[in-house]
Amino acid sequence: MARYAAPRSLPLEAKRALRIMLIAKHAKGRGQLHPEDGTHAVYHCEMRETLEDIGVNLMVADEYSVLFERPNVDFVFPLLNRAGFLNSEMLVPLLCNRLGLPYLGASPILRGLSDDKHLTKRAAVARGIPTAPWAVYRRGAPLDPALLPPGDHFVIKPNASSASWGVGDAFDWEGVREAVVALQAEGHDVIVEPFIQGHDIEVSAITLNGEPFILPTQIVEQINPAQLRTYQEKRNLVGGQAYEIRPLEAGVLQRTAETRAREMMREFMPFDYGRFEFRLDLATGEVQFLEVNLNCNLWSKKTISMAAQQMGWSHAQLIETILAESLDRRGLLQKAFDVVAA
C-alpha cells in the first residue's frame, strides 16, 4: 500500500443536496479554552469552521436531544463523545440507528468495544498481538489483589476514558486499591497495567477508496520516559509540554506497529477513521499494544492531522476525505447525484 495518495473531494452536487449535522459539545462556541475540556473547545469550533469552509450544507448542534426525534438532515458528523457518563461514545450512533440516520464512524457496538480498554486488549490477544498484562476491576465486583499483574509500578485509569483522564499511578497493592476505589466511586470501571518506561507509537488510519489507509506513523517521545502523560498535559491545561510528537522513521519499529495495527483494524471495520496505539518498551525494544481510539481527535494540532500534513494534505483535505468516504459508503453521494438530476 502506497503511503502517499491524493485526498478526495466532495462533488458539488453533494455539497448542495446533502444536509450535514455536526454535533459536538462546543460546536457553537467561539474557540476559547474551556476550564475543564481545555483545547477540546477550540477543536470543536475549528471543526465547525472547517466544514463551513469546505462548503457543506451545515447544521450545528451541541446536545443529544436534537436526535430524540429525526432532524431534517441526511447525515450526522458526531463529536459528542465525552459527555460525563459511562460509555457516552455509543449514544449518538445509537440515537442515529434508532432514527435510521446515517452517521460518520463505526457502529455503536464497535465504538463500545474500542471504548472498553479491557475488551479491546482481549481482542488484541485473540489476534496474537503482544499486549502487556492487565487487570480490570468492574464496579460491584470484588477487588481481588490476585488479579494484579506482576510489577513494581502500576498505571491506574478509567477503563473507558480518553486523553488520560483520571490516570494515576501506584507502587503496591494498597496504592492501587486506593486509586481503584476512588475511580469506582466516581462511576468508573478501572483498568490497571504495569507502567512501561518508554514512548507511545500512534498509527492513524482513515478509509481511502473503500479500504483502510495508514497515514505516516508518529512516535510520542517523552522527555522523561518514566513520567506519566496526564489529562491536563494532553488538553493543554498546564504550561509546558513534556513530550514531542514526530514521524517514526522507517524501519523495524514502524513495520511492526503498522502490521499489528492492520491486524487490529480487521476487528473494527468499517470505522472511517481512528488511531491505534502501542507502547515501545525502552528496556526490551518490544512494541506492546495499548488501545484503540476510534473517532479520534481530528483537531489540526493532533496526531492524525499532523500525519496527513506530512503527506502534503491540509487539515481541510483530511476532513473532506474522511467525510466523502463515509458518505460514499452510506450511498449518500449517489443519492446527491439523483437529487440534483431530478
C-alpha positions as CSV (number, residue, x, y, z in Angstrom):
1,M,0.0,0.0,0.0
2,A,1.4,3.4,-1.0
3,R,1.8,5.8,1.9
4,Y,1.1,8.9,-0.2
5,A,-2.1,9.3,-2.0
6,A,-4.4,12.1,-3.2
7,P,-7.2,13.3,-1.0
8,R,-10.8,13.1,-2.0
9,S,-13.1,16.0,-2.7
10,L,-16.9,16.2,-2.2
11,P,-18.7,16.7,-5.5
12,L,-20.5,20.0,-5.8
13,E,-23.8,18.1,-6.0
14,A,-23.2,16.5,-2.6
15,K,-22.4,19.9,-1.0
16,R,-25.7,21.3,-2.4
17,A,-28.0,18.4,-1.8
18,L,-26.9,16.8,1.5
19,R,-27.6,18.3,4.8
20,I,-24.9,17.6,7.3
21,M,-25.2,18.0,11.1
22,L,-22.1,18.5,13.3
23,I,-22.9,17.6,16.9
24,A,-20.2,18.5,19.5
25,K,-20.2,19.9,23.0
26,H,-18.5,23.1,22.0
27,A,-19.6,23.3,18.3
28,K,-21.4,26.6,18.9
29,G,-18.5,28.1,20.9
30,R,-16.1,30.8,19.9
31,G,-12.9,28.7,20.0
32,Q,-11.8,29.7,23.5
33,L,-10.2,27.3,26.0
34,H,-12.6,25.6,28.4
35,P,-11.7,25.3,32.1
36,E,-12.2,21.5,32.1
37,D,-12.1,20.5,28.4
38,G,-9.2,22.7,27.5
39,T,-8.4,22.7,23.8
40,H,-11.3,20.4,23.1
41,A,-13.4,23.5,22.9
42,V,-11.0,25.0,20.4
43,Y,-11.1,21.8,18.4
44,H,-14.9,21.7,18.1
45,C,-15.0,25.3,16.9
46,E,-12.3,24.6,14.4
47,M,-14.3,21.6,13.1
48,R,-17.4,23.8,12.5
49,E,-15.3,26.4,10.7
50,T,-13.6,23.7,8.6
51,L,-16.8,22.2,7.5
52,E,-18.2,25.6,6.7
53,D,-15.1,26.3,4.6
54,I,-15.5,23.0,2.8
55,G,-18.9,24.3,1.8
56,V,-21.2,21.6,3.1
57,N,-24.8,22.4,3.9
58,L,-24.2,22.5,7.7
59,M,-26.4,22.4,10.8
60,V,-24.7,22.6,14.2
61,A,-25.9,21.1,17.4
62,D,-24.4,20.6,20.9
63,E,-27.0,18.3,22.7
64,Y,-28.2,14.8,22.4
65,S,-31.8,16.0,22.5
66,V,-31.6,17.1,18.8
67,L,-31.6,13.4,18.0
68,F,-34.6,12.4,20.1
69,E,-36.7,13.0,17.0
70,R,-35.4,12.9,13.5
71,P,-33.9,16.2,12.5
72,N,-34.1,17.5,8.9
73,V,-30.6,16.3,8.0
74,D,-29.2,13.5,5.8
75,F,-26.0,12.7,7.8
76,V,-24.5,13.3,11.3
77,F,-20.9,14.1,12.0
78,P,-20.7,13.1,15.7
79,L,-18.1,14.5,18.0
80,L,-20.2,14.5,21.2
81,N,-18.1,11.7,22.8
82,R,-17.1,12.8,26.3
83,A,-20.4,13.7,27.8
84,G,-19.9,13.0,31.5
85,F,-21.3,9.5,31.8
86,L,-20.1,6.0,31.2
87,N,-20.0,4.8,27.5
88,S,-21.2,8.1,26.2
89,E,-19.2,7.3,23.0
90,M,-22.1,5.0,22.0
91,L,-25.1,7.3,22.4
92,V,-25.0,9.4,19.2
93,P,-24.6,6.4,17.0
94,L,-27.4,4.6,18.9
95,L,-29.7,7.5,18.5
96,C,-28.9,7.7,14.8
97,N,-29.6,4.0,14.4
98,R,-32.9,4.4,16.1
99,L,-33.8,7.1,13.6
100,G,-32.3,5.3,10.6
101,L,-30.0,8.3,10.1
102,P,-26.5,7.7,8.6
103,Y,-23.5,9.0,10.6
104,L,-19.7,9.2,10.4
105,G,-17.7,6.5,12.2
106,A,-18.1,3.0,13.5
107,S,-21.3,1.3,14.7
108,P,-22.3,1.7,18.4
109,I,-21.1,-1.8,19.3
110,L,-17.7,-1.2,17.7
111,R,-17.5,2.2,19.4
112,G,-18.3,0.4,22.7
113,L,-15.6,-2.2,22.1
114,S,-13.0,0.4,21.4
115,D,-14.0,2.5,24.4
116,D,-13.6,-0.5,26.7
117,K,-9.9,-0.9,27.1
118,H,-10.2,-4.4,28.7
119,L,-12.3,-5.8,25.9
120,T,-10.0,-4.2,23.2
121,K,-7.0,-5.9,24.8
122,R,-8.9,-9.2,24.8
123,A,-9.4,-8.7,21.0
124,A,-5.7,-8.0,20.6
125,V,-4.7,-11.1,22.5
126,A,-7.1,-13.2,20.4
127,R,-5.4,-11.9,17.3
128,G,-1.9,-12.7,18.6
129,I,-0.8,-9.1,19.1
130,P,1.6,-8.7,22.1
131,T,-0.1,-6.9,24.9
132,A,1.2,-6.2,28.4
133,P,-0.7,-8.0,31.2
134,W,-3.5,-6.1,32.9
135,A,-6.4,-6.3,35.3
136,V,-9.9,-4.9,35.1
137,Y,-11.9,-4.0,38.2
138,R,-15.5,-3.6,37.4
139,R,-17.8,-1.6,39.8
140,G,-19.5,-4.0,42.1
141,A,-17.1,-6.9,41.6
142,P,-14.6,-7.9,44.3
143,L,-11.3,-6.1,44.5
144,D,-9.1,-9.2,44.1
145,P,-5.4,-8.5,44.6
146,A,-4.6,-11.8,42.9
147,L,-5.7,-10.2,39.6
148,L,-2.9,-7.6,39.8
149,P,-0.3,-8.2,37.1
150,P,3.4,-8.5,38.1
151,G,5.3,-5.3,38.5
152,D,6.5,-2.6,40.9
153,H,4.9,0.4,39.2
154,F,1.3,0.5,38.0
155,V,-0.9,2.7,35.9
156,I,-4.5,3.0,37.1
157,K,-7.1,4.7,34.9
158,P,-10.8,4.5,34.0
159,N,-11.5,1.6,31.7
160,A,-13.4,3.9,29.3
161,S,-11.7,7.2,29.1
162,S,-9.8,9.4,26.7
163,A,-6.8,11.8,26.8
164,S,-5.6,10.1,30.0
165,W,-8.5,11.5,32.0
166,G,-8.3,10.2,35.6
167,V,-4.9,8.4,35.1
168,G,-2.7,7.8,38.2
169,D,0.0,5.5,39.3
170,A,0.9,3.4,42.4
171,F,3.7,1.2,43.5
172,D,2.0,-1.5,45.5
173,W,-1.4,-3.1,46.0
174,E,-2.5,-0.7,48.7
175,G,-1.9,2.3,46.4
176,V,-3.6,0.5,43.5
177,R,-6.6,-0.3,45.7
178,E,-6.9,3.3,46.9
179,A,-6.9,4.6,43.3
180,V,-9.4,2.0,42.1
181,V,-11.8,2.7,44.9
182,A,-11.6,6.4,44.2
183,L,-12.3,6.0,40.5
184,Q,-15.1,3.5,41.1
185,A,-16.7,6.0,43.5
186,E,-16.9,8.4,40.5
187,G,-18.7,5.8,38.5
188,H,-15.9,4.1,36.5
189,D,-14.7,0.6,35.9
190,V,-10.9,0.6,36.3
191,I,-8.0,-0.9,34.4
192,V,-4.6,-1.5,35.9
193,E,-1.4,-2.1,33.9
194,P,2.3,-2.3,34.7
195,F,3.9,1.1,33.8
196,I,6.2,0.6,30.8
197,Q,9.0,3.2,30.6
198,G,9.1,4.2,27.0
199,H,7.3,6.1,24.3
200,D,3.9,5.8,22.6
201,I,3.7,4.8,18.9
202,E,0.5,6.1,17.2
203,V,-0.8,4.6,14.0
204,S,-3.5,6.7,12.4
205,A,-5.8,5.3,9.7
206,I,-8.6,6.5,7.5
207,T,-10.6,4.9,4.8
208,L,-9.5,5.8,1.3
209,N,-11.1,4.3,-1.8
210,G,-13.0,2.0,0.4
211,E,-10.0,0.4,2.1
212,P,-8.1,1.2,5.3
213,F,-5.2,3.6,4.6
214,I,-2.4,4.2,7.1
215,L,-1.1,7.7,7.4
216,P,2.5,8.3,8.4
217,T,3.0,6.8,11.8
218,Q,4.1,9.0,14.8
219,I,6.1,8.4,17.9
220,V,5.3,10.4,21.0
221,E,8.7,10.8,22.7
222,Q,8.6,11.6,26.4
223,I,11.3,13.9,27.7
224,N,11.2,11.7,30.8
225,P,10.1,8.2,29.8
226,A,9.4,7.4,33.4
227,Q,6.8,10.1,33.6
228,L,3.0,9.6,33.0
229,R,1.3,11.7,30.4
230,T,-1.6,13.4,32.1
231,Y,-5.0,14.7,31.0
232,Q,-4.0,18.2,31.9
233,E,-1.0,18.0,29.6
234,K,-2.9,16.5,26.7
235,R,-5.7,19.1,27.0
236,N,-3.1,22.0,27.3
237,L,-4.4,22.9,30.8
238,V,-0.9,23.3,32.2
239,G,2.1,25.1,30.9
240,G,4.9,23.4,29.0
241,Q,4.9,20.1,27.2
242,A,6.9,17.1,28.4
243,Y,6.8,15.2,25.0
244,E,7.4,15.6,21.3
245,I,5.4,14.1,18.5
246,R,7.4,13.3,15.4
247,P,7.3,10.9,12.4
248,L,8.5,7.4,13.2
249,E,11.5,6.6,11.0
250,A,11.1,3.8,8.5
251,G,12.4,0.5,10.0
252,V,11.5,-2.5,12.1
253,L,9.6,-0.5,14.7
254,Q,7.4,1.2,12.1
255,R,6.8,-2.1,10.2
256,T,5.9,-3.9,13.4
257,A,3.5,-1.2,14.7
258,E,1.8,-0.9,11.3
259,T,1.5,-4.6,10.8
260,R,-0.1,-5.0,14.2
261,A,-2.4,-2.0,13.6
262,R,-3.6,-3.5,10.3
263,E,-4.5,-6.7,12.1
264,M,-6.5,-4.8,14.8
265,M,-8.3,-2.8,12.1
266,R,-9.9,-6.0,10.9
267,E,-11.7,-6.2,14.2
268,F,-13.2,-2.7,13.8
269,M,-14.1,-2.3,10.1
270,P,-15.8,-0.2,8.9
271,F,-14.7,2.6,11.2
272,D,-13.9,5.6,8.8
273,Y,-11.0,6.9,10.9
274,G,-9.1,6.1,14.1
275,R,-5.9,5.7,15.9
276,F,-4.2,2.5,17.0
277,E,-1.7,3.0,19.9
278,F,1.3,1.0,21.1
279,R,3.9,1.3,23.7
280,L,7.6,1.0,23.0
281,D,9.4,-0.6,25.9
282,L,12.8,1.0,26.0
283,A,14.2,-1.8,28.2
284,T,13.3,-4.6,25.8
285,G,12.5,-2.9,22.5
286,E,9.1,-4.7,22.5
287,V,6.1,-3.0,20.9
288,Q,3.1,-3.6,23.1
289,F,-0.5,-2.9,22.1
290,L,-2.2,-0.3,24.3
291,E,-5.6,0.7,22.9
292,V,-7.7,1.8,20.0
293,N,-9.2,5.3,19.7
294,L,-12.0,5.2,17.0
295,N,-13.2,8.6,16.0
296,C,-10.1,10.1,17.5
297,N,-9.4,13.8,17.9
298,L,-9.4,15.5,14.4
299,W,-8.0,18.8,15.6
300,S,-5.4,20.2,13.3
301,K,-2.8,20.1,16.1
302,K,-3.3,16.4,16.9
303,T,-1.7,13.3,15.6
304,I,-4.0,12.3,12.7
305,S,-3.9,15.7,11.2
306,M,-0.2,16.1,11.7
307,A,0.3,12.8,9.9
308,A,-1.9,14.0,7.0
309,Q,0.1,17.2,6.8
310,Q,3.3,15.1,6.4
311,M,1.7,13.7,3.1
312,G,1.0,17.2,1.9
313,W,-2.6,17.3,2.8
314,S,-4.2,20.2,4.5
315,H,-6.5,19.8,7.6
316,A,-9.5,20.6,5.4
317,Q,-8.5,17.9,2.9
318,L,-8.2,15.3,5.6
319,I,-11.7,16.2,6.9
320,E,-13.2,16.3,3.4
321,T,-11.7,12.9,2.5
322,I,-13.0,11.3,5.7
323,L,-16.4,12.8,5.1
324,A,-16.5,11.9,1.4
325,E,-15.6,8.3,2.1
326,S,-18.2,7.8,4.7
327,L,-20.9,9.5,2.6
328,D,-19.9,7.2,-0.3
329,R,-20.1,4.1,2.0
330,R,-23.5,5.1,3.1
331,G,-24.7,5.6,-0.5
332,L,-25.3,9.3,0.0
333,L,-23.1,10.5,-2.8
334,Q,-25.3,8.6,-5.3
335,K,-28.4,10.0,-3.6
336,A,-27.0,13.5,-4.0
337,F,-26.5,12.9,-7.8
338,D,-30.0,11.6,-8.0
339,V,-31.5,14.6,-6.2
340,V,-29.6,17.1,-8.4
341,A,-30.5,15.2,-11.6
342,A,-34.2,15.2,-10.6
